[in-house]
Amino acid sequence: MTVITYSRYSGTDAAAQLDDFVPAYEEIYVEPPYREGPHDVAEFIEHYAVQARARARSWLVSRTATTSPPVPDGGPTSRTRN
């Protein structure tokens, strides 16, 4: 089962999230039509830092995780009493 969580960050909390998504940014924006390189990524980081300090800015970050589906009652890991 895939679980998606959403977190909202602002201010210094938003700035602290940068390391989590810069690798994804680099991977996505290197492809056409963007074709961004290291200079563009550095510029994004610089702009992000400025924007994260702006009082009215906030970021919504989504994360996915794969988990095992729940075991139904009576399944191998459920406990029953006789």
C-alpha positions in Angstrom: 0.0 0.0 0.0 1.3 3.5 -0.8 0.8 6.2 1.8 1.1 9.9 0.9 1.7 12.4 3.6 1.5 16.2 3.3 3.4 18.6 5.4 3.2 22.4 5.4 6.3 24.4 6.3 7.1 28.1 6.6 10.0 30.3 7.6 13.0 28.4 9.0 11.1 25.2 8.9 10.7 25.5 5.2 14.4 26.3 4.8 15.3 23.1 6.6 13.5 21.1 4.0 15.7 22.1 1.1 18.1 19.2 1.4 15.2 16.8 1.1 14.0 17.9 -2.3 17.1 19.4 -4.1 18.1 16.0 -5.4 14.6 15.6 -7.0 14.8 19.1 -8.4 18.2 18.4 -10.0 16.9 15.1 -11.5 13.7 16.6 -12.9 14.9 19.8 -14.3 18.0 18.4 -16.1 15.7 16.9 -18.6 14.1 18.7 -21.6 12.5 21.1 -21.9 14.3 22.7 -18.9 17.9 21.4 -19.3 19.0 23.0 -16.1 22.6 22.6 -15.0 24.6 23.2 -11.8 24.3 27.0 -12.2 20.5 26.8 -12.4 20.3 24.6 -9.3 22.5 27.0 -7.3 20.3 29.9 -8.4 17.2 27.9 -7.3 18.8 27.2 -3.9 19.6 30.9 -3.5 16.1 32.0 -4.4 14.5 29.4 -2.2 16.5 30.6 0.8 15.2 34.2 0.2 11.7 33.0 -0.4 11.7 30.8 2.7 12.4 33.8 4.9 9.4 35.7 3.4 6.7 35.8 6.0 3.8 35.0 3.6 5.5 32.0 2.0 4.9 28.4 2.9 5.7 25.1 1.2 3.6 22.0 1.0 5.8 18.9 0.7 4.4 15.5 -0.2 6.1 12.3 0.6 5.3 8.7 -0.4 6.0 5.5 1.4 5.2 1.9 0.7 3.9 -0.1 3.6 2.6 -3.6 4.0 -1.1 -3.9 3.8 -2.9 -4.6 7.1 -3.4 -8.2 8.0 -7.1 -9.0 8.2 -8.5 -10.5 11.4 -7.7 -14.2 11.5 -4.6 -13.7 9.4 -1.2 -15.2 10.3 -0.2 -12.4 12.6 -3.5 -11.7 14.3 -4.1 -13.0 17.8 -7.2 -14.7 18.9 -8.3 -16.1 22.2 -10.1 -19.4 22.7 
